[in-house]
Amino acid sequence: ACTVPASDREVKGDGARASAVDASVSSAVDGVNAFGATLWQQLAADGPPPNVVIAPPAAALALGMVGTGADGDTARQLADVLHVDDPAAIRSEHNVVSQYLAGRTGDQRNAYRKGMVSPRADAALWAQVGTQLDQAYLDDLAASYGLGVRLVDFRSDPDGAQQALRQGATEDLPFAPAGLVDATPVGETTKLLSLSAGSIQAPWEIPFDPDATTDAPFTRADGSVVQVPMMVRSTDAEVLSGAGAGWEAVDLPYLGGTAALLIVVPTGASVAEFAKALDAAMVQDIAQQLAVTEVEVHLPRFAVASRHALGPVLGRLQATSVFDPATADLSGMTGDEGLSLGPIDHGATLRVDEEGSDAVVASVAEVTASPPAPRRVVVDRPFFFAVRDKDSGLIELAGWVADPSLPPGQG
């Protein structure tokens, strides 16, 4: 097999990005959503921190970059975890998802404002200098992910490798939570490392009035009460809300209506217990049960940033081969023996305020509030959230908030 020189610090395949087939969006989205639900279920079962956020597309892309170079049992285990029927289809399905997300990025406007909506799902792969990466694998990465592989010297210079990771992450993962790279363990035995991060920048379709935000009580899972900035919005705009067995929910659209933040407040179980039992189909079912209503929304202003080491989670899901030098089959990536995956760490961020999520608004007009609405949704206790693409149902971000008073990354 043709190989690339191992002396290059970044290696990329030849050729252009492969085109994505629209007809396959539904299948690809179903796989990523199912994978994301598996992750949040596992994290919820781990005795999680109060506030958690993950980006299923970003985590799936990072694992898929490794799966694209896997064979045998390693490939089958990764395909099973990713909910892809055929290991050979991993790269094509992820190509569809990443290009679909890229196509959802752009300027949006309504009668009141305009701004950028930008969902992010970023992934990067680092390998030990000296690893002879197969050219066909690099071509597959370029065609399906639009990415290459960065080469660093874990073995001889772990400190320098950490610095190179930090610099590379600045370029490849611009919205990664602070400390993602610094918390990722690297050392002399590291040969392959994967990082991913996701976020969204989007203004609300109709913003909350900052003057209406006041401190209000929020009851945490243990029954204690904390004061948090509570945003309030009364509007007769099309806002979806409703309630079902064990939950109350509201769907807040971002500008242009292509994506929305679904807030689900459990009314029985704790938010962790609720998330542990929640799968992707149930999220879609909740969204479909909501109806347009005049609603007064009370929502905490919050910011969540999480970092998760996915290796232990994947191990519990029986994807163990790729981490074991004795069993990892990455022969589609390299002919070098003993190559296995080291850390696969994932991070995500979500900041929600009166303007939206990390929103950059180009112009704003005065929005006149309607008279008080008959229905009120008051999010004053732990809640689950999902940022969803409205057309495909792709879950771009998901997690829960049990204490909005905590700064991002704490707890």
C-alpha positions as CSV (number, residue, x, y, z in Angstrom):
1,A,0.0,0.0,0.0
2,C,1.1,3.5,-0.7
3,T,2.0,5.4,2.5
4,V,2.5,9.0,3.3
5,P,5.8,10.3,4.8
6,A,5.6,10.1,8.6
7,S,7.7,13.3,8.9
8,D,4.8,15.6,8.0
9,R,3.1,17.3,10.9
10,E,-0.3,17.1,9.3
11,V,-1.3,14.7,6.5
12,K,-4.3,14.8,4.3
13,G,-5.7,12.8,1.5
14,D,-6.1,13.8,-2.1
15,G,-9.3,14.8,-3.9
16,A,-12.4,16.7,-3.1
17,R,-15.1,16.1,-0.6
18,A,-17.6,13.4,-1.8
19,S,-21.1,14.6,-2.5
20,A,-23.8,13.6,0.0
21,V,-27.1,12.0,-1.0
22,D,-30.2,13.7,0.3
23,A,-32.2,10.5,0.4
24,S,-29.8,9.0,3.0
25,V,-30.2,11.9,5.5
26,S,-33.0,10.2,7.5
27,S,-31.0,7.0,8.0
28,A,-27.8,8.8,9.0
29,V,-29.7,11.1,11.4
30,D,-31.4,8.1,13.0
31,G,-28.0,6.5,13.6
32,V,-26.4,9.6,15.2
33,N,-29.4,10.2,17.3
34,A,-29.5,6.6,18.6
35,F,-25.7,6.9,19.4
36,G,-26.3,10.1,21.2
37,A,-29.1,8.7,23.3
38,T,-26.9,5.7,24.2
39,L,-24.2,8.2,25.4
40,W,-26.5,10.3,27.6
41,Q,-28.1,7.1,29.0
42,Q,-24.7,5.9,30.0
43,L,-23.6,9.2,31.5
44,A,-26.9,9.5,33.4
45,A,-26.2,6.1,35.0
46,D,-22.7,7.1,36.1
47,G,-23.8,9.4,39.0
48,P,-23.3,12.4,36.7
49,P,-22.4,16.0,37.6
50,P,-25.4,18.4,37.9
51,N,-25.1,19.9,34.5
52,V,-24.2,17.8,31.4
53,V,-24.1,18.6,27.6
54,I,-23.0,16.4,24.7
55,A,-22.9,16.9,21.0
56,P,-23.9,13.5,19.4
57,P,-22.9,14.5,15.8
58,A,-19.4,15.6,16.9
59,A,-18.8,12.5,19.1
60,A,-20.1,10.2,16.2
61,L,-17.8,11.9,13.7
62,A,-14.7,11.4,15.9
63,L,-15.4,7.7,16.4
64,G,-16.3,7.3,12.8
65,M,-12.9,8.6,11.7
66,V,-11.4,5.7,13.6
67,G,-14.0,3.3,12.4
68,T,-13.2,4.2,8.8
69,G,-9.8,2.7,9.3
70,A,-10.9,-0.4,11.2
71,D,-11.5,-3.9,10.1
72,G,-12.7,-7.2,11.5
73,D,-14.2,-7.3,15.0
74,T,-13.0,-3.8,15.7
75,A,-15.0,-2.4,12.8
76,R,-18.1,-4.4,13.7
77,Q,-18.0,-3.3,17.4
78,L,-17.6,0.4,16.3
79,A,-20.4,0.1,13.8
80,D,-22.7,-1.4,16.4
81,V,-22.0,1.4,18.9
82,L,-22.6,4.0,16.1
83,H,-25.9,2.2,15.1
84,V,-24.6,1.7,11.5
85,D,-25.7,-1.6,10.0
86,D,-22.6,-2.0,7.7
87,P,-19.1,-1.0,8.9
88,A,-18.3,0.0,5.3
89,A,-21.2,2.6,5.5
90,I,-19.8,4.5,8.5
91,R,-18.0,7.1,6.4
92,S,-20.8,7.7,3.9
93,E,-23.4,8.2,6.6
94,H,-21.2,10.6,8.6
95,N,-20.4,12.4,5.4
96,V,-24.1,13.0,5.0
97,V,-24.5,14.3,8.6
98,S,-21.5,16.6,8.5
99,Q,-22.5,18.1,5.2
100,Y,-26.1,18.5,6.3
101,L,-24.9,20.4,9.3
102,A,-22.7,22.6,7.2
103,G,-25.7,23.4,5.0
104,R,-27.7,24.5,8.0
105,T,-25.1,27.2,8.8
106,G,-26.0,30.7,7.4
107,D,-27.7,34.0,7.9
108,Q,-31.3,33.9,9.0
109,R,-33.8,36.8,9.5
110,N,-37.3,37.6,10.4
111,A,-39.2,40.9,10.6
112,Y,-37.3,41.9,13.7
113,R,-33.8,40.8,13.4
114,K,-31.1,39.0,11.4
115,G,-28.2,36.9,12.6
116,M,-26.1,33.8,12.0
117,V,-27.2,30.3,12.9
118,S,-24.3,28.0,13.2
119,P,-24.4,24.4,14.6
120,R,-20.9,23.0,15.1
121,A,-19.8,19.4,15.1
122,D,-16.0,19.3,15.1
123,A,-13.6,16.3,15.3
124,A,-9.8,15.8,15.1
125,L,-7.4,12.9,15.1
126,W,-3.8,12.8,16.2
127,A,-1.3,9.9,15.6
128,Q,2.2,9.2,16.7
129,V,4.9,10.5,14.4
130,G,6.3,7.5,12.5
131,T,2.9,5.8,12.0
132,Q,2.7,4.9,8.4
133,L,-0.8,6.0,7.5
134,D,-2.2,4.4,4.4
135,Q,-3.0,6.8,1.5
136,A,-6.3,5.2,0.8
137,Y,-7.4,5.9,4.4
138,L,-6.4,9.5,4.2
139,D,-8.3,9.8,0.9
140,D,-11.4,8.4,2.7
141,L,-11.0,10.9,5.5
142,A,-10.7,13.8,3.0
143,A,-13.7,12.6,1.0
144,S,-16.0,11.7,3.9
145,Y,-14.9,14.1,6.7
146,G,-12.9,16.8,4.9
147,L,-10.1,16.2,7.5
148,G,-6.6,14.9,7.8
149,V,-4.5,13.5,10.7
150,R,-2.1,15.5,12.8
151,L,1.2,13.8,13.7
152,V,2.8,14.5,17.1
153,D,5.6,12.9,19.1
154,F,3.8,11.4,22.1
155,R,6.6,8.9,22.7
156,S,9.6,11.2,22.9
157,D,8.1,14.5,23.8
158,P,4.7,14.2,25.6
159,D,4.9,17.8,26.8
160,G,5.5,19.0,23.3
161,A,2.7,16.8,22.1
162,Q,0.3,18.3,24.6
163,Q,1.3,21.8,23.4
164,A,0.8,20.7,19.7
165,L,-2.6,19.3,20.7
166,R,-3.6,22.6,22.3
167,Q,-2.6,24.5,19.2
168,G,-4.3,22.0,16.9
169,A,-7.5,22.1,18.9
170,T,-7.6,25.9,18.7
171,E,-7.8,25.5,14.9
172,D,-9.8,22.3,14.6
173,L,-12.1,22.6,17.7
174,P,-12.7,26.3,18.1
175,F,-15.7,25.8,20.3
176,A,-14.3,23.1,22.6
177,P,-14.9,23.7,26.3
178,A,-11.9,25.2,28.2
179,G,-9.5,22.6,29.4
180,L,-10.6,19.8,27.0
181,V,-7.0,19.2,25.8
182,D,-5.3,19.8,29.2
183,A,-7.5,17.2,30.8
184,T,-6.8,14.6,28.1
185,P,-4.1,12.2,29.2
186,V,-1.2,11.7,26.8
187,G,2.0,9.9,27.4
188,E,4.8,7.7,26.0
189,T,2.3,4.9,25.1
190,T,-0.2,7.1,23.3
191,K,-0.3,6.2,19.6
192,L,-3.7,7.5,18.5
193,L,-6.0,10.1,20.0
194,S,-9.4,11.5,19.1
195,L,-11.1,14.7,20.3
196,S,-14.4,16.2,19.4
197,A,-16.5,19.1,20.4
198,G,-19.9,20.6,19.5
199,S,-21.8,23.8,20.1
200,I,-24.3,26.1,18.5
201,Q,-24.4,29.8,17.8
202,A,-28.0,31.0,17.2
203,P,-30.2,33.9,18.1
204,W,-33.8,33.3,19.2
205,E,-36.6,33.8,16.7
206,I,-38.0,36.2,19.3
207,P,-35.6,37.2,22.1
208,F,-36.3,37.5,25.8
209,D,-36.5,41.0,27.2
210,P,-33.4,41.5,29.4
211,D,-35.3,44.0,31.5
212,A,-37.8,41.2,32.4
213,T,-35.0,39.0,33.8
214,T,-35.0,38.8,37.6
215,D,-33.6,36.5,40.2
216,A,-36.0,33.7,41.0
217,P,-35.9,30.5,43.0
218,F,-34.8,27.2,41.3
219,T,-35.3,24.0,43.3
220,R,-32.4,21.6,42.9
221,A,-32.6,17.8,42.9
222,D,-31.9,17.6,46.6
223,G,-34.7,20.0,47.4
224,S,-32.4,22.9,48.2
225,V,-33.3,26.3,46.6
226,V,-30.9,28.6,44.7
227,Q,-31.6,32.0,43.2
228,V,-30.9,32.2,39.5
229,P,-31.5,34.8,36.7
230,M,-34.9,33.8,35.4
231,M,-35.7,35.0,31.9
232,V,-39.4,35.7,31.0
233,R,-41.0,35.9,27.6
234,S,-44.7,36.5,26.9
235,T,-45.6,36.2,23.2
236,D,-48.3,35.2,20.9
237,A,-45.8,33.9,18.4
238,E,-45.8,30.3,17.4
239,V,-44.3,28.5,20.4
240,L,-44.8,24.8,20.8
241,S,-45.5,23.5,24.3
242,G,-47.4,20.7,26.1
243,A,-47.3,18.1,28.7
244,G,-47.4,14.3,28.9
245,A,-47.0,11.4,31.3
246,G,-44.1,12.5,33.6
247,W,-43.0,15.6,31.6
248,E,-43.8,19.2,30.6
249,A,-42.0,20.7,27.6
250,V,-41.6,23.8,25.5
251,D,-39.8,24.2,22.1
252,L,-38.1,27.5,21.6
253,P,-37.2,28.2,18.0
254,Y,-34.0,29.8,16.9
255,L,-34.0,32.5,14.2
256,G,-35.3,31.2,10.9
257,G,-37.0,28.2,12.5
258,T,-34.4,25.6,11.2
259,A,-33.5,24.6,14.8
260,A,-35.0,24.9,18.2
261,L,-34.1,24.3,21.9
262,L,-36.4,21.7,23.4
263,I,-36.7,22.0,27.2
264,V,-38.3,19.0,29.0
265,V,-39.0,19.3,32.7
266,P,-39.6,15.9,34.4
267,T,-42.6,16.0,36.7
268,G,-41.9,12.7,38.5
269,A,-38.4,11.2,38.3
270,S,-35.1,13.1,38.8
271,V,-33.6,14.5,35.7
272,A,-30.8,11.9,35.7
273,E,-33.4,9.0,36.1
274,F,-35.4,10.6,33.3
275,A,-32.4,10.9,31.0
276,K,-31.4,7.3,31.8
277,A,-34.8,6.0,30.5
278,L,-35.0,8.5,27.5
279,D,-34.1,7.3,24.0
280,A,-34.0,9.2,20.7
281,A,-37.4,8.1,19.6
282,M,-38.9,9.4,22.9
283,V,-37.3,12.8,22.3
284,Q,-38.9,12.9,18.9
285,D,-42.2,11.7,20.3
286,I,-42.2,14.5,22.9
287,A,-41.5,17.1,20.2
288,Q,-44.3,15.8,18.1
289,Q,-46.8,16.0,20.9
290,L,-46.3,19.7,21.4
291,A,-48.9,22.2,20.0
292,V,-48.8,25.9,19.2
293,T,-50.0,27.8,22.2
294,E,-49.9,31.3,23.7
295,V,-47.4,30.7,26.4
296,E,-45.4,32.6,29.0
297,V,-42.0,31.0,29.3
298,H,-39.8,31.3,32.5
299,L,-36.4,29.9,31.7
300,P,-33.1,30.2,33.7
301,R,-30.2,31.9,32.0
302,F,-27.6,29.1,32.0
303,A,-24.3,28.0,30.5
304,V,-23.1,24.4,30.4
305,A,-19.7,23.0,29.4
306,S,-18.8,19.3,29.7
307,R,-15.9,17.1,29.0
308,H,-16.3,13.3,28.8
309,A,-13.8,10.5,28.5
310,L,-15.7,8.2,26.2
311,G,-13.4,5.2,26.4
312,P,-15.0,3.7,29.6
313,V,-18.5,4.4,28.1
314,L,-17.6,2.6,24.9
315,G,-16.1,-0.2,26.8
316,R,-19.4,-0.8,28.7
317,L,-21.1,-0.9,25.3
318,Q,-18.8,-3.7,24.2
319,A,-16.6,-1.6,21.9
320,T,-13.4,-2.8,23.6
321,S,-11.3,-4.1,20.7
322,V,-10.1,-0.7,19.4
323,F,-8.5,0.2,22.8
324,D,-6.5,-3.1,23.1
325,P,-3.2,-3.3,21.3
326,A,-3.5,-7.1,21.2
327,T,-6.9,-7.0,19.4
328,A,-7.3,-3.6,17.7
329,D,-7.6,-4.1,13.9
330,L,-6.8,-0.7,12.3
331,S,-5.4,-2.3,9.2
332,G,-7.5,0.0,7.0
333,M,-5.5,2.9,8.6
334,T,-2.0,1.5,8.7
335,G,0.0,-1.6,8.4
336,D,1.9,-0.9,11.6
337,E,1.2,-3.5,14.2
338,G,0.0,-2.6,17.7
339,L,-1.8,0.6,16.8
340,S,-4.8,1.1,19.1
341,L,-6.9,4.0,20.2
342,G,-5.9,5.9,23.3
343,P,-8.1,8.7,24.7
344,I,-11.3,9.6,22.9
345,D,-12.5,12.7,24.7
346,H,-15.5,14.7,23.9
347,G,-16.6,18.2,24.9
348,A,-19.6,20.4,24.3
349,T,-20.9,23.8,25.3
350,L,-24.2,25.5,25.4
351,R,-24.9,29.0,26.6
352,V,-28.5,30.3,26.8
353,D,-29.4,33.9,27.5
354,E,-31.9,36.5,26.4
355,E,-30.5,36.7,22.8
356,G,-30.2,33.0,22.2
357,S,-27.2,30.6,22.3
358,D,-23.9,32.5,22.0
359,A,-25.9,34.6,19.6
360,V,-24.4,37.3,17.3
361,V,-27.2,39.5,16.1
362,A,-26.6,41.9,13.3
363,S,-29.7,44.1,13.9
364,V,-32.5,44.1,16.3
365,A,-35.9,45.9,16.2
366,E,-38.2,46.6,19.1
367,V,-40.4,43.6,19.8
368,T,-43.6,44.5,21.5
369,A,-44.8,42.0,24.1
370,S,-48.4,40.7,23.9
371,P,-50.7,40.7,26.9
372,P,-50.1,38.0,29.5
373,A,-50.7,34.6,28.1
374,P,-53.1,32.0,29.8
375,R,-50.5,29.2,29.8
376,R,-47.2,29.4,31.8
377,V,-44.2,27.2,31.5
378,V,-41.9,27.8,34.5
379,V,-38.6,26.0,34.4
380,D,-37.7,26.2,38.1
381,R,-36.4,22.7,38.6
382,P,-34.0,20.3,36.9
383,F,-34.6,19.9,33.2
384,F,-33.4,17.9,30.1
385,F,-32.7,19.8,26.9
386,A,-32.1,19.0,23.3
387,V,-31.1,21.3,20.4
388,R,-32.9,19.8,17.4
389,D,-32.8,20.4,13.7
390,K,-36.5,20.9,12.9
391,D,-36.5,19.3,9.4
392,S,-34.4,16.2,10.0
393,G,-34.8,15.7,13.7
394,L,-31.0,15.6,14.2
395,I,-30.2,16.1,17.9
396,E,-27.3,18.5,17.7
397,L,-26.8,18.9,21.5
398,A,-28.4,17.2,24.4
399,G,-28.0,17.1,28.2
400,W,-29.5,18.4,31.4
401,V,-29.3,21.2,33.9
402,A,-29.8,20.4,37.6
403,D,-28.2,23.6,38.9
404,P,-28.1,26.6,36.6
405,S,-26.3,28.7,39.2
406,L,-23.1,26.7,38.5
407,P,-20.5,28.2,36.1
408,P,-19.8,26.2,33.0
409,G,-17.6,23.1,33.6
410,Q,-18.1,23.2,37.4
411,G,-19.8,20.4,39.3
